[in-house]
Amino acid sequence: MSAAMEKLLSGNGRRRRGVVPVYADEWIVSITDVTPLARMSHAHVRDGELDVARRLLPRERPCPVSGEALAHLHR
């Protein structure tokens, strides 16, 4: 890992915090254990009940992305 990446992730010095600690301490507001849901969904898939399994999952919403960001991703 590069020195620049190390600084970004861990912070630089006592006052500046890195991305990972800020993410873990400030951006995450809750954690939900979805193990029971995953097991139930898997059981339906295993039994061939794909529509039932699909209805258990949350609806996905598209994330708005600028044209510039999309162009970068498609390079």
Residue frames relative to the residue before (quaternion, step in Angstrom):
aa qw qx qy qz dx dy dz
M 1.0000 0.0000 0.0000 0.0000 0.00 0.00 0.00
S 0.4808 -0.6830 0.4701 0.2852 3.57 -0.95 0.88
A 0.6278 -0.5396 0.4046 0.3886 3.55 -1.25 0.45
A 0.6292 0.5370 -0.3378 0.4490 3.59 1.02 -0.76
M 0.6574 0.4984 -0.3070 0.4745 3.57 0.98 -0.85
E 0.6093 0.5508 -0.3443 0.4548 3.59 1.02 -0.77
K 0.6722 0.4963 -0.2961 0.4628 3.58 0.90 -0.94
L 0.6383 0.5349 -0.3250 0.4481 3.57 0.98 -0.86
L 0.7316 0.4471 -0.2446 0.4528 3.56 0.84 -0.98
S 0.7996 0.3276 -0.1608 0.4769 3.57 0.87 -0.89
G 0.5108 -0.6113 0.4473 0.4066 3.60 1.14 -0.37
N 0.2991 -0.7444 0.5723 0.1701 3.52 -1.27 0.24
G 0.8206 0.0754 -0.0852 0.5601 3.56 -0.26 1.20
R 0.7149 -0.4806 0.3118 0.4008 3.53 -1.33 0.01
R 0.7314 0.4629 -0.2546 0.4313 3.59 0.91 -0.83
R 0.7225 0.4188 -0.2469 0.4916 3.59 0.99 -0.74
R 0.2275 -0.7833 0.5679 0.1107 3.53 -0.89 0.95
G 0.4720 -0.6753 0.4941 0.2777 3.54 -1.13 0.66
V 0.7168 -0.4554 0.3242 0.4168 3.53 -1.35 0.16
V 0.6799 0.5133 -0.3108 0.4214 3.59 0.81 -0.94
P 0.6810 0.4625 -0.3255 0.4651 3.66 0.77 -0.81
V 0.6365 0.5135 -0.3369 0.4666 3.61 0.98 -0.77
Y 0.6357 0.5254 -0.3228 0.4644 3.59 0.94 -0.90
A 0.7126 0.4679 -0.2676 0.4491 3.57 0.78 -1.02
D 0.7599 0.4114 -0.2095 0.4576 3.58 0.93 -0.88
E 0.8142 0.2942 -0.1247 0.4847 3.58 1.00 -0.75
W 0.7389 0.4367 -0.2543 0.4458 3.61 0.88 -0.80
I 0.6591 0.4596 -0.3158 0.5046 3.61 1.06 -0.61
V 0.1322 -0.8254 0.5465 0.0515 3.57 -0.59 1.11
S 0.7954 -0.0577 0.0121 0.6032 3.59 1.21 -0.35
I 0.1830 -0.7426 0.6335 0.1170 3.52 -1.28 0.46
T 0.1094 -0.8011 0.5879 0.0250 3.55 -0.82 1.02
D 0.3582 -0.7163 0.5595 0.2133 3.57 -0.86 0.97
V 0.1060 -0.8198 0.5624 0.0185 3.57 -0.50 1.20
T 0.2723 0.7967 -0.4989 0.2054 3.59 1.24 0.34
P 0.6721 0.4811 -0.3327 0.4540 3.66 0.77 -0.84
L 0.6433 0.5146 -0.3195 0.4683 3.59 0.99 -0.80
A 0.6520 0.5115 -0.3156 0.4621 3.59 0.95 -0.85
R 0.6561 0.5061 -0.3133 0.4639 3.58 0.96 -0.81
M 0.6527 0.5032 -0.3147 0.4709 3.57 0.97 -0.85
S 0.6550 0.5079 -0.3083 0.4669 3.57 0.92 -0.89
H 0.6462 0.5205 -0.3149 0.4608 3.58 0.96 -0.85
A 0.6310 0.5325 -0.3360 0.4532 3.58 0.97 -0.80
H 0.6623 0.4921 -0.3107 0.4719 3.59 0.96 -0.82
V 0.6335 0.5138 -0.3329 0.4732 3.60 1.00 -0.79
R 0.6490 0.5313 -0.3081 0.4490 3.56 0.92 -0.94
D 0.7157 0.4311 -0.2374 0.4955 3.57 1.08 -0.78
G 0.5529 -0.6446 0.3744 0.3725 3.57 1.29 0.12
E 0.5250 0.6281 -0.4074 0.4048 3.60 1.27 0.25
L 0.0411 -0.8638 0.5021 0.0056 3.55 0.65 1.15
D 0.6348 0.5302 -0.3419 0.4461 3.61 0.98 -0.74
V 0.6367 0.5106 -0.3270 0.4764 3.60 1.00 -0.79
A 0.6572 0.5080 -0.3079 0.4640 3.58 0.91 -0.91
R 0.6486 0.5318 -0.3116 0.4466 3.59 0.94 -0.89
R 0.6682 0.5098 -0.3049 0.4480 3.60 0.98 -0.80
L 0.6071 0.5634 -0.3548 0.4337 3.60 1.18 -0.40
L 0.6497 0.5426 -0.3115 0.4318 3.55 1.16 -0.59
P 0.5376 -0.6149 0.4546 0.3554 3.60 -1.12 0.59
R 0.5334 -0.6092 0.4785 0.3397 3.55 -1.15 0.59
E 0.3314 -0.7407 0.5512 0.1941 3.57 -0.88 0.94
R 0.1673 -0.7690 0.6104 0.0892 3.52 -1.06 0.83
P 0.4910 -0.6542 0.4760 0.3231 3.58 -0.94 0.78
C 0.3483 -0.7136 0.5720 0.2056 3.53 -1.09 0.75
P 0.4144 -0.7127 0.4919 0.2800 3.62 -0.69 0.97
V 0.0044 -0.7883 0.6133 -0.0500 3.55 -0.89 1.03
S 0.4809 -0.6748 0.4766 0.2938 3.56 -0.95 0.86
G 0.6381 -0.5336 0.4007 0.3842 3.54 -1.25 0.47
E 0.6283 0.5445 -0.3299 0.4472 3.56 1.06 -0.76
A 0.6585 0.4943 -0.3098 0.4755 3.58 0.95 -0.83
L 0.6455 0.5148 -0.3232 0.4625 3.58 0.97 -0.81
A 0.6344 0.5261 -0.3333 0.4579 3.58 0.96 -0.83
H 0.6417 0.5220 -0.3193 0.4623 3.57 1.01 -0.80
L 0.6700 0.5090 -0.2992 0.4500 3.58 0.96 -0.83
H 0.7098 0.4629 -0.2593 0.4633 3.58 1.09 -0.67
R 0.4601 0.6838 -0.4522 0.3410 3.62 1.23 0.09
